[in-house]
Amino acid sequence: MQSVSKSRRHNLFGKQKAKISTSISQSKVWHSTINRLSCIIENS
């Protein structure tokens, strides 16, 4: 019984971790897009 709750908690933690890593990669893409835009604006 205890092992079931443990694995469930681990599952929740894994989902949360995946969510966080996804948001981090999205923010990286967002930052690179902003950097590219600012470079274009500065050069024009």
C-alpha positions in Angstrom: 0.0 0.0 0.0 2.8 2.4 1.0 4.7 1.7 -2.3 1.6 2.6 -4.3 1.3 6.1 -2.7 5.1 6.5 -3.1 5.0 5.8 -6.8 2.0 8.0 -7.3 3.8 10.9 -5.6 6.9 10.2 -7.8 4.6 10.3 -10.8 3.2 13.7 -9.8 6.7 15.0 -9.2 7.8 13.7 -12.6 4.9 15.5 -14.3 5.7 18.7 -12.4 9.4 18.4 -13.5 8.4 17.8 -17.1 6.1 20.9 -17.0 9.0 23.0 -15.5 11.5 21.8 -18.1 9.0 22.5 -20.9 8.4 26.0 -19.7 12.1 26.6 -19.4 12.7 25.5 -23.0 9.8 27.7 -24.1 11.3 30.7 -22.3 14.7 30.0 -23.9 13.0 30.1 -27.4 11.2 33.2 -26.4 14.4 34.9 -25.2 16.3 34.0 -28.4 13.4 35.4 -30.5 13.5 38.6 -28.5 17.2 38.9 -29.0 16.9 38.3 -32.7 14.2 41.0 -33.0 16.2 43.5 -31.0 19.3 42.8 -33.2 17.2 43.4 -36.3 15.8 46.6 -34.8 19.2 47.9 -33.8 20.7 47.2 -37.3 17.9 48.8 -39.2 
